[in-house]
């Protein structure tokens, strides 16, 4: 016959053993200052030995911190409240973008502000030359690349942001019209990466981009393919050197050499030019009184949080 919980407590107490529950100090949530840096070993450089990852354990255990983990209240001198936002990206780059349909959002899940390409144009947004172009895809045009932003949804509360994020996950709220095909634009760029290793694993490379830097062919064909020839017109000496080593590698691979193992494979992937390997996020605060745009940054090495200040006229 089994013993009941009440009988167990009575027997344990009569034997001189009492059970109690109390607050455990080390189980409390850590303060922000103590958890703002990457958990794990400190002052350890995996590049020094070429083995291991400093953030591997932190990532798989959920302890790694990303920019999305921070709030304005975490930065000294910033406002107490944070307005979360969703950057809506185009899931199609072959049809005319006609707008977004937010009818599925209601109550607190509706954004308080929707920023579009028209709004950026209205306020005269200026960016560095490298970013010149359509920051947001205007209504009535085809996105210039897969994932081009089309709108920014700003919310007052985090719970409204969370519910909207789930409701908009399938991207069908981004609407498109006529099919146009991909937008034809000038070549974005091309680089040639050639490496000739040393005679032994410990020996320095004969040639590599790490030593000589990145090189690009000096001339493009009318098609999307660059000219890889070492004697291509307008190619500089740096590119010619990389191309010559590249041609030597091609010739060695083309020769019939039974002692040489060559693996020939083909791979395909979608365009991932604007995509990073970790979640994109950031903090920004426009101080209307000082006319300063402050951008939140994280310096993990020295465990410092600070705000970059950009003054506006």
C-alpha positions, 0 to 999 in steps of 0.5 A, spaced: 500 500 500 502 506 498 504 512 502 500 519 501 503 525 501 500 527 508 503 521 511 510 522 508 510 529 511 508 527 518 513 521 518 519 526 516 517 531 521 517 526 527 523 523 525 527 530 526 527 532 518 523 538 516 522 541 509 521 548 507 521 553 501 525 559 501 528 564 496 534 562 493 538 569 491 542 566 485 536 564 482 534 571 481 534 575 474 541 578 473 541 585 473 542 588 466 549 590 467 551 583 469 548 580 463 549 586 457 556 582 455 556 575 451 556 570 456 562 565 457 569 565 457 572 572 457 578 575 453 579 569 449 580 569 441 578 563 437 582 566 431 588 566 435 588 558 435 583 557 429 579 553 433 572 553 437 567 559 437 566 564 443 559 564 442 557 557 440 554 555 447 551 561 448 547 561 442 545 554 443 543 555 450 539 561 448 544 566 452 546 570 447 544 577 446 542 580 440 540 588 438 533 586 439 534 584 446 535 591 448 530 597 450 531 604 450 531 604 458 537 600 458 541 606 455 543 611 460 539 618 458 534 615 453 527 615 454 523 609 459 519 607 453 521 603 447 516 603 440 518 597 437 517 597 429 517 592 424 521 593 417 516 590 412 520 587 406 518 585 399 517 578 398 517 579 390 521 582 385 518 581 379 511 584 380 509 591 381 508 593 388 501 596 390 501 597 397 500 593 404 493 591 406 493 591 414 486 589 415 487 583 419 490 587 424 486 590 430 486 594 436 493 594 439 496 590 434 495 596 429 501 600 428 500 607 430 505 610 424 506 607 417 512 610 414 512 609 406 517 611 401 512 617 400 513 619 407 521 619 406 520 623 400 516 628 403 521 629 409 527 630 404 530 624 407 538 624 405 543 618 405 550 617 404 552 616 396 553 609 397 545 608 399 543 613 394 536 610 391 530 607 393 530 606 401 523 603 400 520 601 394 515 606 392 508 604 390 507 603 383 514 600 382 517 593 382 522 592 387 529 592 385 531 586 389 528 581 393 527 583 400 527 591 399 523 594 404 516 597 403 514 600 409 516 601 417 510 599 422 511 603 428 507 600 435 506 603 441 506 597 446 511 591 445 505 586 446 501 589 440 508 589 436 508 581 438 501 580 435 502 584 429 508 580 427 505 573 428 499 576 424 503 578 418 508 572 418 506 569 411 507 576 407 501 575 403 499 582 406 504 585 401 500 586 395 503 586 387 500 587 381 502 587 374 508 582 372 514 586 370 520 581 371 526 583 375 528 590 374 535 590 370 540 595 373 547 596 372 552 590 375 553 591 382 560 589 382 564 583 382 570 580 385 575 575 384 578 570 390 584 566 388 588 563 393 595 559 392 597 555 399 604 554 401 607 548 400 605 545 407 599 547 412 604 551 416 607 555 410 605 562 408 600 563 402 603 564 395 598 568 394 591 570 397 586 576 398 588 576 405 595 578 403 594 582 397 587 585 398 580 584 394 581 585 386 575 586 381 575 585 373 576 592 370 571 591 364 564 588 364 561 585 358 554 587 356 551 581 359 551 580 367 558 576 366 564 579 368 571 579 364 575 574 368 581 574 363 588 577 366 589 581 360 582 584 360 582 592 358 583 597 364 585 591 368 590 593 373 596 590 375 593 587 382 587 584 378 592 581 373 596 578 378 590 574 381 588 572 374 594 569 372 594 565 378 587 563 377 589 561 370 594 557 373 589 553 377 584 552 371 590 549 367 592 544 373 585 542 374 584 541 366 590 537 366 589 529 366 593 528 373 590 521 376 594 524 383 589 530 383 582 529 386 577 534 384 570 535 386 565 538 381 559 540 384 553 545 382 549 549 387 544 554 387 541 559 392 536 565 392 539 572 392 541 574 399 545 580 398 541 584 403 541 579 408 545 578 415 546 571 418 544 574 425 537 578 426 537 585 424 535 590 429 537 597 432 535 602 437 534 609 435 532 616 438 530 623 435 531 628 441 527 633 438 530 639 443 537 638 441 535 636 434 540 630 435 538 623 432 542 618 437 543 611 435 544 605 440 550 601 439 553 595 443 561 595 444 561 587 447 569 588 447 569 593 453 562 592 455 560 599 454 553 601 451 553 608 448 549 612 443 552 615 437 549 622 436 548 625 429 546 632 429 540 635 424 539 642 422 
